Every structure is written in structure tokens, then in C-alpha cells.
Amino acid sequence: HHQRIIRVLGAISSIGQGSSPAGFISTRTSAGGWKSRQRKNALSLSSMLRLGVHTAPELPPTSILLVNPGVAVATKDVFRSRNGPFSQTALFDVAPLDARRLARLLLQRRNDLTAAATIHAPAIREARERVGATDGCLLARMSGSGATVFGLYASAEEAERAGEAILRDRPTWWCWSGAIRS
């Protein structure tokens, strides 16, 4: 008798701009890991990254790793804990030519909610640090108000290997890697 475990990541994981239709379904595999697929009618990752931007340049071929340390962070709590002004919107008009240049552009920007979310869920810091320490990671950041973090990679192989490395050390965490499509 096999027990099938399914978990849906959406609003609590901050990969869908607070909307569960943009979530993922993860199923526990017989080997004890997680196999994930995007939920039906879910937004593409590129759409999620570009929500709220009226015009955005095409993104270069880039791979992404999403990691959730298995904690929930309430968006309202993150905003209540946040201090100071928000950063100015920093759009870019010219399309970066490759993943490395995209990461350099994004390094000039920040997520103003990271410090507040990390107060509520210290595991976010560890997840971000682990992603950032993986081979080939060009940029590691928290997504939205947390607790999911992401890493950008030049290749799908680098992103997949990074996720596998993280799951070896943290098998209860959720990881998904794939391509960002414009």
C-alpha cells in the first residue's frame, strides 16, 4: 500500500504573486523526493516574474531554481514588519543578451521585503544562502514576500544539479527547476 502525498504551492510560497492558481503540484515519489508540475491554468514563470510591468524586454534563455524551505509566511505580517521606504521601480528597457547580463541587471535591484520576511521565517536566509552557494548560480533572491527563493542559472543542467544538491542536504524542502520563457 503506497500513500500518495500531494502538496500545492501557491499563495503561501510566494511564487504566484499571492494567487494560488499560479501554484505547483508536488507529489512525493517512491524514492522519497518530490516531483513537481505546474498546476493547470497556471501562469508561466516568465509571466509571474513580469506581472505588473506594462512592457518588458524579452528575457534571454535563462534557467531558474525555485526552493521553498517548507515554511509559510503571511504576506500581511511581512508588510507590517517592514520598515522604511520602498525602492524606486527600476525597469530596464534593453533586453539583456544572456543570463549573466540579466543577473547583473537584477543585482542592481533588491527585494524590499527580504529582511522582514526573514524575521518571520529564518529558514529563508538559509535557503537563499544555499541556493547562492550552488555551482553556476548567477543570482539568489527571495521571491515576493517569501518563503520561496530562486536562483538564476545559465543552463538547465546547472539549475537541476543545484536543486539535487540542495535536496541531498534538505530532503524535506521543495525544489523545482526549469526554463524561464518570455
PASEBA-1860 file (N, C-alpha, C; in nm, 3 decimals):
! residues 182
1> HHQRIIRV> 0.085/-0.119/0.000/0.000/0.000/0.000/0.089/0.124/0.000 ~ 0.074/0.206/-0.100/0.153/0.329/-0.112/0.067/0.449/-0.082 ~ 0.119/0.537/0.000/0.047/0.660/0.031/0.093/0.768/-0.067 ~ 0.001/0.833/-0.130/0.033/0.940/-0.224/0.016/1.073/-0.151 ~ 0.122/1.150/-0.147/0.119/1.279/-0.080/0.128/1.387/-0.187 ~ 0.037/1.479/-0.183/0.039/1.590/-0.278/0.041/1.719/-0.199 ~ 0.125/1.812/-0.241/0.123/1.944/-0.180/0.116/2.047/-0.291 ~ 0.041/2.149/-0.265/0.022/2.256/-0.362/0.090/2.380/-0.310
9> LGAISSIG> 0.178/2.437/-0.391/0.244/2.561/-0.355/0.180/2.672/-0.434 ~ 0.145/2.775/-0.368/0.082/2.888/-0.435/0.097/3.010/-0.348 ~ -0.011/3.055/-0.293/-0.010/3.180/-0.218/0.090/3.182/-0.104 ~ 0.099/3.076/-0.024/0.190/3.081/0.090/0.336/3.074/0.048 ~ 0.363/3.029/-0.073/0.501/3.009/-0.112/0.557/3.126/-0.191 ~ 0.476/3.222/-0.224/0.519/3.341/-0.295/0.580/3.311/-0.430 ~ 0.518/3.220/-0.503/0.561/3.201/-0.641/0.450/3.241/-0.736 ~ 0.340/3.289/-0.683/0.228/3.321/-0.768/0.169/3.458/-0.742
17> QGSSPAGF> 0.249/3.551/-0.695/0.200/3.686/-0.668/0.076/3.681/-0.581 ~ 0.073/3.586/-0.487/-0.038/3.577/-0.393/-0.161/3.510/-0.449 ~ -0.150/3.444/-0.564/-0.267/3.377/-0.621/-0.239/3.229/-0.637 ~ -0.317/3.146/-0.573/-0.293/3.003/-0.579/-0.305/2.944/-0.720 ~ -0.378/3.004/-0.816/-0.379/2.944/-0.949/-0.241/2.939/-1.013 ~ -0.146/3.014/-0.963/-0.012/3.014/-1.021/0.078/2.913/-0.951 ~ 0.021/2.821/-0.875/0.100/2.729/-0.796/0.149/2.608/-0.871 ~ 0.212/2.521/-0.796/0.265/2.398/-0.847/0.208/2.285/-0.765
25> ISTRTSAG> 0.198/2.168/-0.825/0.158/2.050/-0.751/0.282/1.962/-0.740 ~ 0.313/1.920/-0.619/0.427/1.834/-0.594/0.376/1.702/-0.539 ~ 0.426/1.593/-0.592/0.387/1.461/-0.547/0.511/1.389/-0.494 ~ 0.499/1.325/-0.379/0.610/1.250/-0.320/0.637/1.128/-0.408 ~ 0.762/1.107/-0.447/0.798/0.992/-0.531/0.828/0.872/-0.442 ~ 0.835/0.754/-0.502/0.865/0.634/-0.425/1.004/0.640/-0.362 ~ 1.093/0.718/-0.422/1.228/0.734/-0.367/1.232/0.835/-0.253 ~ 1.119/0.898/-0.222/1.113/0.992/-0.110/1.133/1.137/-0.150
33> GWKSRQRK> 1.162/1.163/-0.276/1.178/1.301/-0.322/1.044/1.360/-0.365 ~ 1.050/1.473/-0.430/0.929/1.538/-0.477/0.936/1.555/-0.628 ~ 0.828/1.526/-0.698/0.816/1.550/-0.840/0.711/1.659/-0.856 ~ 0.747/1.766/-0.929/0.657/1.881/-0.937/0.612/1.907/-1.079 ~ 0.493/1.961/-1.090/0.444/2.009/-1.219/0.362/2.134/-1.193 ~ 0.358/2.219/-1.294/0.280/2.341/-1.279/0.132/2.305/-1.281 ~ 0.054/2.372/-1.195/-0.090/2.347/-1.192/-0.155/2.388/-1.323 ~ -0.262/2.320/-1.357/-0.338/2.355/-1.476/-0.382/2.501/-1.465
41> NALSLSSM> -0.377/2.573/-1.575/-0.413/2.714/-1.581/-0.316/2.804/-1.506 ~ -0.201/2.753/-1.472/-0.103/2.835/-1.401/-0.034/2.929/-1.499 ~ 0.014/3.039/-1.445/0.089/3.134/-1.525/0.226/3.076/-1.554 ~ 0.287/3.117/-1.666/0.425/3.078/-1.688/0.512/3.152/-1.588 ~ 0.631/3.099/-1.560/0.721/3.167/-1.466/0.754/3.306/-1.516 ~ 0.772/3.318/-1.646/0.804/3.450/-1.701/0.688/3.546/-1.674 ~ 0.565/3.500/-1.687/0.451/3.587/-1.659/0.451/3.630/-1.514 ~ 0.484/3.536/-1.424/0.486/3.572/-1.283/0.594/3.674/-1.254
49> LRLGVHTA> 0.710/3.656/-1.318/0.820/3.750/-1.293/0.789/3.887/-1.350 ~ 0.704/3.892/-1.453/0.678/4.019/-1.519/0.543/4.079/-1.485 ~ 0.468/4.020/-1.394/0.338/4.077/-1.356/0.356/4.221/-1.311 ~ 0.269/4.306/-1.353/0.274/4.444/-1.311/0.363/4.531/-1.397 ~ 0.438/4.473/-1.488/0.524/4.551/-1.577/0.450/4.565/-1.709 ~ 0.428/4.688/-1.753/0.349/4.710/-1.873/0.421/4.664/-1.999 ~ 0.545/4.701/-2.014/0.624/4.650/-2.125/0.759/4.608/-2.070 ~ 0.800/4.493/-2.110/0.928/4.441/-2.063/1.000/4.380/-2.182
57> PELPPTSI> 1.131/4.394/-2.184/1.205/4.332/-2.293/1.198/4.180/-2.283 ~ 1.224/4.114/-2.394/1.229/3.968/-2.393/1.344/3.925/-2.303 ~ 1.322/3.820/-2.230/1.427/3.767/-2.143/1.513/3.670/-2.222 ~ 1.643/3.666/-2.195/1.731/3.572/-2.263/1.707/3.431/-2.211 ~ 1.757/3.330/-2.282/1.746/3.194/-2.228/1.811/3.189/-2.090 ~ 1.732/3.156/-1.991/1.777/3.153/-1.852/1.703/3.041/-1.782 ~ 1.772/2.974/-1.693/1.708/2.870/-1.614/1.694/2.918/-1.471 ~ 1.596/2.862/-1.403/1.565/2.906/-1.267/1.547/2.785/-1.177
65> LLVNPGVA> 1.587/2.803/-1.054/1.562/2.704/-0.950/1.476/2.772/-0.845 ~ 1.363/2.712/-0.811/1.277/2.760/-0.703/1.296/2.667/-0.584 ~ 1.312/2.724/-0.466/1.332/2.644/-0.344/1.244/2.701/-0.234 ~ 1.167/2.613/-0.171/1.087/2.653/-0.056/1.128/2.565/0.062 ~ 1.171/2.629/0.172/1.218/2.552/0.287/1.106/2.490/0.371 ~ 0.984/2.494/0.322/0.874/2.430/0.393/0.813/2.513/0.503 ~ 0.830/2.643/0.493/0.769/2.733/0.591/0.672/2.827/0.520 ~ 0.574/2.872/0.594/0.477/2.967/0.541/0.502/3.103/0.604
73> VATKDVFR> 0.486/3.206/0.525/0.499/3.343/0.574/0.375/3.419/0.528 ~ 0.305/3.479/0.619/0.186/3.557/0.584/0.229/3.692/0.527 ~ 0.185/3.721/0.407/0.221/3.846/0.341/0.188/3.967/0.429 ~ 0.071/3.965/0.494/0.033/4.079/0.578/0.132/4.099/0.691 ~ 0.184/3.990/0.749/0.283/4.003/0.856/0.414/4.061/0.805 ~ 0.453/4.021/0.686/0.577/4.073/0.628/0.564/4.223/0.606 ~ 0.453/4.267/0.549/0.434/4.410/0.524/0.426/4.488/0.656 ~ 0.363/4.431/0.757/0.353/4.500/0.886/0.490/4.515/0.952
81> SRNGPFSQ> 0.579/4.420/0.930/0.712/4.421/0.992/0.812/4.506/0.915 ~ 0.781/4.540/0.794/0.872/4.612/0.707/0.885/4.757/0.749 ~ 1.009/4.809/0.745/1.035/4.949/0.779/1.099/5.020/0.661 ~ 1.081/5.152/0.656/1.148/5.232/0.555/1.072/5.241/0.425 ~ 1.121/5.325/0.337/1.055/5.343/0.208/1.087/5.227/0.113 ~ 1.001/5.211/0.014/1.027/5.111/-0.089/1.126/5.167/-0.191 ~ 1.200/5.078/-0.255/1.291/5.118/-0.363/1.211/5.176/-0.478 ~ 1.276/5.260/-0.555/1.214/5.311/-0.677/1.204/5.197/-0.778
89> TALFDVAP> 1.100/5.198/-0.860/1.088/5.100/-0.965/1.209/5.113/-1.057 ~ 1.269/4.999/-1.089/1.391/5.001/-1.169/1.375/4.906/-1.288 ~ 1.301/4.950/-1.386/1.280/4.870/-1.506/1.402/4.882/-1.596 ~ 1.418/4.786/-1.686/1.521/4.801/-1.787/1.457/4.793/-1.923 ~ 1.503/4.877/-2.014/1.441/4.889/-2.146/1.505/4.801/-2.250 ~ 1.632/4.769/-2.231/1.704/4.690/-2.330/1.713/4.546/-2.281 ~ 1.685/4.455/-2.370/1.690/4.314/-2.333/1.834/4.271/-2.306 ~ 1.859/4.206/-2.191/1.992/4.152/-2.168/2.019/4.039/-2.268
97> LDARRLAR> 2.143/4.028/-2.311/2.178/3.931/-2.415/2.187/3.788/-2.365 ~ 2.216/3.770/-2.237/2.229/3.635/-2.184/2.195/3.636/-2.035 ~ 2.195/3.516/-1.977/2.158/3.501/-1.835/2.251/3.578/-1.742 ~ 2.380/3.581/-1.774/2.475/3.652/-1.688/2.444/3.802/-1.685 ~ 2.412/3.857/-1.799/2.380/4.001/-1.804/2.246/4.029/-1.735 ~ 2.152/3.938/-1.748/2.025/3.953/-1.676/2.052/3.956/-1.525 ~ 2.133/3.863/-1.478/2.165/3.858/-1.334/2.235/3.987/-1.290 ~ 2.325/4.040/-1.372/2.394/4.165/-1.334/2.294/4.280/-1.322
105> LLLQRRND> 2.197/4.285/-1.414/2.094/4.389/-1.404/2.013/4.373/-1.276 ~ 1.977/4.251/-1.245/1.895/4.226/-1.126/1.974/4.246/-0.997 ~ 2.106/4.230/-1.002/2.188/4.256/-0.883/2.183/4.403/-0.842 ~ 2.147/4.490/-0.936/2.136/4.632/-0.908/2.002/4.666/-0.842 ~ 1.917/4.568/-0.827/1.786/4.586/-0.766/1.778/4.498/-0.642 ~ 1.673/4.517/-0.562/1.659/4.434/-0.442/1.512/4.405/-0.415 ~ 1.490/4.311/-0.327/1.357/4.280/-0.279/1.344/4.346/-0.143 ~ 1.264/4.449/-0.133/1.248/4.526/-0.010/1.182/4.449/0.104
113> LTAAATIH> 1.131/4.331/0.075/1.061/4.253/0.177/1.147/4.145/0.242 ~ 1.268/4.126/0.191/1.352/4.015/0.239/1.380/4.021/0.389 ~ 1.424/4.135/0.439/1.459/4.144/0.582/1.338/4.116/0.670 ~ 1.224/4.171/0.635/1.103/4.150/0.717/1.058/4.004/0.711 ~ 1.060/3.943/0.594/1.018/3.802/0.582/1.112/3.711/0.659 ~ 1.240/3.743/0.658/1.339/3.660/0.727/1.321/3.666/0.879 ~ 1.268/3.776/0.930/1.236/3.784/1.073/1.131/3.678/1.108 ~ 1.032/3.663/1.021/0.923/3.568/1.046/0.963/3.424/1.015
121> APAIREAR> 1.054/3.406/0.921/1.095/3.272/0.879/1.245/3.271/0.851 ~ 1.326/3.250/0.954/1.472/3.250/0.936/1.521/3.148/0.833 ~ 1.441/3.045/0.807/1.480/2.944/0.707/1.497/3.006/0.568 ~ 1.436/3.121/0.543/1.450/3.189/0.414/1.597/3.224/0.392 ~ 1.664/3.274/0.495/1.806/3.310/0.482/1.889/3.188/0.443 ~ 1.865/3.076/0.514/1.940/2.955/0.483/1.913/2.910/0.340 ~ 1.786/2.912/0.298/1.753/2.870/0.162/1.823/2.959/0.060 ~ 1.819/3.089/0.081/1.883/3.182/-0.013/2.034/3.159/-0.017
129> ERVGATDG> 2.094/3.139/0.100/2.238/3.115/0.105/2.275/2.984/0.038 ~ 2.196/2.880/0.060/2.223/2.751/-0.004/2.210/2.761/-0.156 ~ 2.107/2.828/-0.203/2.091/2.845/-0.348/2.209/2.925/-0.402 ~ 2.244/3.035/-0.337/2.353/3.119/-0.383/2.488/3.049/-0.385 ~ 2.504/2.947/-0.302/2.632/2.875/-0.294/2.642/2.761/-0.396 ~ 2.536/2.734/-0.470/2.541/2.624/-0.567/2.623/2.664/-0.688 ~ 2.684/2.564/-0.751/2.765/2.587/-0.871/2.678/2.648/-0.980 ~ 2.726/2.754/-1.038/2.658/2.816/-1.151/2.552/2.917/-1.117
137> CLLARMSG> 2.522/2.937/-0.987/2.417/3.033/-0.952/2.465/3.175/-0.982 ~ 2.388/3.246/-1.062/2.421/3.383/-1.101/2.358/3.485/-1.007 ~ 2.248/3.449/-0.944/2.174/3.539/-0.856/2.083/3.455/-0.769 ~ 2.077/3.484/-0.640/1.985/3.416/-0.549/1.908/3.522/-0.473 ~ 1.777/3.511/-0.476/1.690/3.609/-0.411/1.566/3.541/-0.356 ~ 1.498/3.612/-0.267/1.368/3.569/-0.220/1.264/3.617/-0.322 ~ 1.163/3.537/-0.343/1.055/3.573/-0.434/0.942/3.639/-0.355 ~ 0.898/3.754/-0.400/0.786/3.822/-0.337/0.805/3.843/-0.189
145> SGATVFGL> 0.705/3.802/-0.109/0.712/3.819/0.036/0.758/3.691/0.106 ~ 0.810/3.596/0.031/0.864/3.472/0.088/0.759/3.364/0.097 ~ 0.794/3.248/0.124/0.922/3.199/0.169/1.004/3.135/0.056 ~ 0.950/3.130/-0.064/1.025/3.071/-0.175/1.139/3.163/-0.217 ~ 1.252/3.101/-0.247/1.366/3.174/-0.301/1.395/3.118/-0.439 ~ 1.470/3.195/-0.519/1.503/3.146/-0.652/1.649/3.173/-0.682 ~ 1.702/3.094/-0.773/1.836/3.116/-0.826/1.828/3.117/-0.976 ~ 1.906/3.205/-1.039/1.914/3.208/-1.185/2.041/3.138/-1.229
153> YASAEEAE> 2.031/3.065/-1.341/2.141/2.987/-1.395/2.146/3.003/-1.546 ~ 2.265/2.988/-1.602/2.282/2.998/-1.747/2.230/2.874/-1.818 ~ 2.226/2.760/-1.750/2.181/2.637/-1.816/2.083/2.559/-1.728 ~ 2.000/2.480/-1.794/1.905/2.395/-1.723/1.978/2.290/-1.641 ~ 2.090/2.241/-1.692/2.167/2.139/-1.620/2.220/2.194/-1.488 ~ 2.269/2.319/-1.488/2.319/2.379/-1.364/2.206/2.394/-1.262 ~ 2.090/2.440/-1.308/1.977/2.458/-1.217/1.930/2.324/-1.161 ~ 1.924/2.223/-1.245/1.880/2.091/-1.200/1.979/2.032/-1.099
161> RAGEAILR> 2.109/2.041/-1.129/2.211/1.990/-1.036/2.205/2.065/-0.902 ~ 2.180/2.195/-0.908/2.171/2.274/-0.785/2.054/2.225/-0.700 ~ 1.940/2.203/-0.762/1.825/2.152/-0.688/1.852/2.016/-0.626 ~ 1.919/1.929/-0.702/1.953/1.796/-0.650/2.047/1.808/-0.530 ~ 2.144/1.898/-0.538/2.239/1.918/-0.427/2.167/1.967/-0.302 ~ 2.074/2.060/-0.320/2.000/2.112/-0.205/1.914/2.003/-0.143 ~ 1.849/1.923/-0.225/1.763/1.817/-0.173/1.842/1.707/-0.102 ~ 1.968/1.687/-0.140/2.051/1.589/-0.068/2.069/1.631/0.078
169> DRPTWWCW> 2.088/1.762/0.099/2.108/1.813/0.235/1.977/1.845/0.307 ~ 1.876/1.884/0.232/1.748/1.923/0.290/1.634/1.851/0.215 ~ 1.619/1.720/0.239/1.521/1.641/0.162/1.375/1.681/0.183 ~ 1.344/1.755/0.287/1.204/1.795/0.309/1.169/1.925/0.238 ~ 1.270/1.993/0.183/1.244/2.117/0.111/1.186/2.085/-0.026 ~ 1.117/2.183/-0.084/1.061/2.170/-0.219/1.153/2.243/-0.316 ~ 1.187/2.175/-0.426/1.269/2.236/-0.530/1.206/2.209/-0.667 ~ 1.220/2.304/-0.754/1.176/2.289/-0.893/1.271/2.370/-0.980
177> SGAIRS> 1.313/2.311/-1.091/1.397/2.387/-1.184/1.338/2.378/-1.323 ~ 1.363/2.480/-1.402/1.313/2.485/-1.538/1.359/2.611/-1.608 ~ 1.308/2.629/-1.728/1.347/2.744/-1.809/1.251/2.860/-1.786 ~ 1.304/2.980/-1.791/1.219/3.099/-1.793/1.187/3.125/-1.938 ~ 1.060/3.134/-1.968/1.018/3.161/-2.106/0.959/3.300/-2.116 ~ 1.002/3.374/-2.217/0.947/3.508/-2.239/0.815/3.499/-2.309
END
